[in-house]
Amino acid sequence: MENALNMDTVRLSDDLKHVVLLDQTLLPNETKYLTLDKAEDIWEAIYALRVRGAPAIGVCGAYAYYVLANQIETENMDEFVELCTKMMEYVNSSRPTAVNLSWALNRMHGVLMAEKDNLSVADMKVRLMKEANDIREEDIQISRNIGQYGFELLEKLGKGVGVMTHCNAGTLATAKYGTALAPMYIALENGWDGKKDLHVYCDETRPLLQGARLSAYEMQAAGIDTYVQCDNMASYSMKEGKIGIIFVGCDRVAANGDFANKIGTSGVAIIAKHYGIPFYVCAPSSTIDMTMESGDEIHIEQRPANEVTETWYAKRMAPEGVGVVNPCFDVTDHSLVTGIITEKGIAYAPFKESFEAMGIKPVEKFVDKK
């Protein structure tokens, strides 16, 4: 089993013309990389969760912007800007909940708009490639910083701690290290024994099983004592005293600290509150959307019904024609959150004031192409 830290979740191809993605829908049974250069294929890969995890989606969006812009055959800058804008809006429509996608696309587009009067189209393409690479490298450092802050919390609890997580927010969800799983990777780097000092409980995370397929894969491959549990077993593990702390990732955080993460996260937070177990959200500052006052404004995707009824089964597991509720995310209220770990530090309630003190500002919207 290959250590996930050695895998490139998202990168630019060696010929600088394609986005290379690890197809996470095939893990843990098959490791396959997709080499994409068509807008429709990139859109499908994001929508179908072949690339997933808010930071990884952001890196993918940045590379998609460059790769697709690089294909535009014009030397007229106004025409180039117009085509880039249309392309950007199309790619952005693939995942409306994960703010990192629009954040990365906006950042790329911001470079274009700021420097379009000073560069040729050819030079602009080189500049866009550099910006996409910078976004990837920054994501790696951001994840390390989040992991360090999380590790300091583990140190206070002491070796042998039990950690619960929901969905996957590890290195597979980012350029490297991850968010919610980063503290465990940093613990290993600091000499902790994965079999004795860490015990990680991965919620299965239905219906797409990212916890069972991805988080458990990552943690076991890293040499950590790892357990998979069905989502409805979380309360049992907490009541039995197996869990000392909970780390989860997120796709969008509102200004008041409400956040959207994979469906089922809010239930974990409610149970943790009951048992008095600290519940931390691991969130790059790019995931914090200061334009949204609360989680009521976060758009929740409804996924296809077959993900619940048949996708992961040899035979259909629900009656034909039955109605299906399949939201991709739920929103957890800020009152259930102990702290939000960012690369800038740990934010505590009141969260809006904490975010502002860290210098986190509203996400810039699409720049007018004019």
CORLINMO-V353254 format. One record per residue. RES is the residue in one letter. PHI is phi in degrees with one decimal (* if undefined). Layout:
res: [RES;RES]
phi: [PHI;PHI]
This chain:
res: [M;E;N;A;L;N;M;D;T;V;R;L;S;D;D;L;K;H;V;V;L;L;D;Q;T;L;L;P;N;E;T;K;Y;L;T;L;D;K;A;E;D;I;W;E;A;I;Y;A;L;R;V;R;G;A;P;A;I;G;V;C;G;A;Y;A;Y;Y;V;L;A;N;Q;I;E;T;E;N;M;D;E;F;V;E;L;C;T;K;M;M;E;Y;V;N;S;S;R;P;T;A;V;N;L;S;W;A;L;N;R;M;H;G;V;L;M;A;E;K;D;N;L;S;V;A;D;M;K;V;R;L;M;K;E;A;N;D;I;R;E;E;D;I;Q;I;S;R;N;I;G;Q;Y;G;F;E;L;L;E;K;L;G;K;G;V;G;V;M;T;H;C;N;A;G;T;L;A;T;A;K;Y;G;T;A;L;A;P;M;Y;I;A;L;E;N;G;W;D;G;K;K;D;L;H;V;Y;C;D;E;T;R;P;L;L;Q;G;A;R;L;S;A;Y;E;M;Q;A;A;G;I;D;T;Y;V;Q;C;D;N;M;A;S;Y;S;M;K;E;G;K;I;G;I;I;F;V;G;C;D;R;V;A;A;N;G;D;F;A;N;K;I;G;T;S;G;V;A;I;I;A;K;H;Y;G;I;P;F;Y;V;C;A;P;S;S;T;I;D;M;T;M;E;S;G;D;E;I;H;I;E;Q;R;P;A;N;E;V;T;E;T;W;Y;A;K;R;M;A;P;E;G;V;G;V;V;N;P;C;F;D;V;T;D;H;S;L;V;T;G;I;I;T;E;K;G;I;A;Y;A;P;F;K;E;S;F;E;A;M;G;I;K;P;V;E;K;F;V;D;K;K]
phi: [*;-77.1;-62.8;-62.1;-63.4;-88.2;-95.6;-93.1;-65.2;-142.9;-155.0;-91.0;-65.0;-63.0;-85.4;64.6;-123.6;-136.6;-91.7;-106.2;-122.3;-78.5;-76.7;-77.8;-71.0;-97.6;-73.5;-92.8;-84.1;-144.3;-105.5;-137.8;-105.2;-102.3;-113.5;-121.6;-142.0;-107.5;-58.2;-64.8;-71.0;-66.9;-57.6;-63.9;-64.9;-72.0;-63.5;-82.5;66.6;-66.8;-113.9;-151.3;96.1;-53.0;-63.7;-64.6;-63.3;-62.9;-62.2;-60.8;-61.2;-64.6;-67.6;-61.4;-58.6;-63.5;-60.1;-73.6;-65.4;-64.9;-85.9;-70.6;-102.9;-153.9;-105.3;-86.3;-65.6;-61.8;-67.4;-60.8;-62.8;-61.7;-70.4;-64.0;-63.0;-63.8;-62.2;-62.1;-65.5;-66.4;-62.2;-62.9;-72.8;-72.6;-143.7;-73.3;-82.2;-74.8;-68.8;-60.8;-64.1;-65.9;-60.1;-68.2;-63.3;-63.4;-64.7;-62.1;-67.9;-63.0;-61.8;-58.9;-69.8;-74.5;-117.5;-64.4;-83.4;-112.2;-126.0;-75.6;-60.6;-62.5;-69.1;-63.4;-62.0;-65.2;-64.1;-66.8;-63.2;-61.9;-64.5;-63.4;-63.3;-62.9;-61.3;-65.8;-65.6;-63.9;-62.8;-62.7;-68.3;-59.1;-63.7;-61.6;-64.0;-61.1;-61.2;-66.5;-63.7;-66.7;-63.4;-62.5;-68.4;-63.7;-59.4;-67.0;-77.7;98.3;-63.0;94.2;-68.1;-97.3;-118.2;-108.2;-141.5;-127.4;68.8;-128.8;-135.0;-104.3;-61.2;-68.8;-96.4;-139.5;-73.4;-172.8;79.6;91.6;-116.1;-67.8;-95.6;-58.8;-57.9;-70.7;-63.0;-67.7;-60.4;-63.2;-64.7;-94.4;91.4;-68.7;-85.8;-61.0;-84.3;-109.5;-94.3;-133.0;-136.4;-106.0;-110.2;-102.5;-59.2;-56.9;68.3;-76.0;-91.9;-96.0;62.0;-64.3;-68.1;-71.5;-81.3;-110.9;-62.8;-62.7;-60.3;-61.0;-67.7;-66.3;-64.4;-80.7;89.0;-102.8;-62.6;-128.7;-132.2;-102.6;-134.2;-61.6;-56.5;-81.3;-101.0;-59.8;-62.5;-59.5;-63.2;-67.5;-62.5;-75.1;79.6;-81.8;-111.2;-102.5;-160.7;-123.8;-117.2;-132.2;-93.2;-163.6;-108.3;-160.7;-119.3;-81.0;-60.9;-87.9;99.2;-59.9;-144.9;-103.4;-143.1;-49.5;-51.6;106.9;-64.8;-62.8;-63.4;-60.8;-65.4;-63.8;-66.2;-60.3;-60.0;-61.7;-92.6;72.1;-97.9;-60.5;-123.2;-114.9;-101.8;-102.7;-140.6;-57.3;-59.8;-67.4;-86.3;-88.0;-102.7;-73.3;-79.8;-103.8;-70.8;-149.2;-68.0;-61.5;-90.3;-79.3;-75.4;-107.8;-70.5;-102.9;-92.4;-59.7;-63.2;-66.2;-63.0;-88.2;-90.8;-152.1;-54.5;-102.1;-122.7;-65.3;-130.8;-54.6;-110.1;-139.7;-60.6;-59.5;84.9;-70.4;-70.8;-131.5;-104.3;-140.3;-71.8;-75.2;-133.7;-130.3;-107.4;-97.1;-69.9;-61.0;-67.7;-94.4;-98.7;-72.3;-164.4;-116.9;-88.6;-114.1;-70.2;-95.3;139.4;-101.8;-91.1;-122.7;-62.3;-73.0;-68.6;-59.7;-65.6;-64.9;-62.7;-63.4;-65.9;-80.8;84.7;-80.4;-115.1;-58.4;-66.8;-68.9;-84.0;-52.2;-77.2;-57.7;-65.6;-77.0]
